[in-house]
Amino acid sequence: MNMILRQRNGYPLRPTLFGNLLDSMMEEFAAPAAEAARESGAFSPRIDVVETENGYQVEADLPGVTKNDVKVSVDGQRVTIEAEVRRETERKEGQTVMHAERVVRKYTRSFELPQEVDDSQAIAKLEHGVLTLTLPKKQASQSRRLPIQ
């Protein structure tokens, strides 16, 4: 477990009870996602999420991925990004592959936004290994008064 270390005037302070509590909470919060990623062998892409007045802008790093290998799904507030990189290695006559780590890499990331997304107006672009999602907020339905019969 990592502990939060503080410094004052250049001298380190002892770990705090609050720091230990915060570390414990963060580990418990992230544990299910980390365990699922380890079991599936998938990497979790780094993302930035920015909220605007009309929607959300999401940028995810997916190096080496082509647009045909990306799948984005939106279900209400939940956004899921899945991608896979497959590199076929050319074997020339007389060559033997001794070690290969660059064959397959899977990415998966799922997160919830504060408000539902209008998936019919959503846009996804992939340029230079960065996936950009433009996700407009779903307009709240107006309540109506029901007549009493």
NORBEL-V615849 format. One record per backbone hydrogen bond with DSSP energy under -1.0 kcal/mol. CO is the residue of the C=O (numbers start at 1). NH is the residue of the N-H. If there is no record, write none. Layout:
# NORBEL-V615849
co:CO nh:NH
co:CO nh:NH
This chain:
# NORBEL-V615849
co:6 nh:13
co:8 nh:11
co:11 nh:8
co:16 nh:20
co:17 nh:21
co:18 nh:22
co:19 nh:23
co:20 nh:24
co:21 nh:25
co:22 nh:26
co:23 nh:27
co:24 nh:28
co:25 nh:29
co:26 nh:30
co:27 nh:31
co:30 nh:34
co:31 nh:35
co:32 nh:36
co:33 nh:37
co:34 nh:38
co:35 nh:39
co:36 nh:40
co:37 nh:41
co:43 nh:108
co:46 nh:61
co:48 nh:59
co:50 nh:57
co:54 nh:137
co:55 nh:52
co:56 nh:135
co:57 nh:50
co:58 nh:133
co:59 nh:48
co:60 nh:131
co:62 nh:65
co:66 nh:69
co:67 nh:70
co:69 nh:84
co:71 nh:82
co:73 nh:80
co:75 nh:78
co:76 nh:117
co:77 nh:113
co:78 nh:75
co:79 nh:111
co:80 nh:73
co:81 nh:109
co:82 nh:71
co:83 nh:107
co:85 nh:105
co:92 nh:95
co:103 nh:87
co:105 nh:85
co:106 nh:43
co:107 nh:83
co:109 nh:81
co:111 nh:79
co:116 nh:138
co:117 nh:119
co:118 nh:121
co:123 nh:134
co:125 nh:132
co:127 nh:130
co:129 nh:62
co:130 nh:127
co:131 nh:60
co:132 nh:125
co:133 nh:58
co:134 nh:123
co:135 nh:56
co:136 nh:118
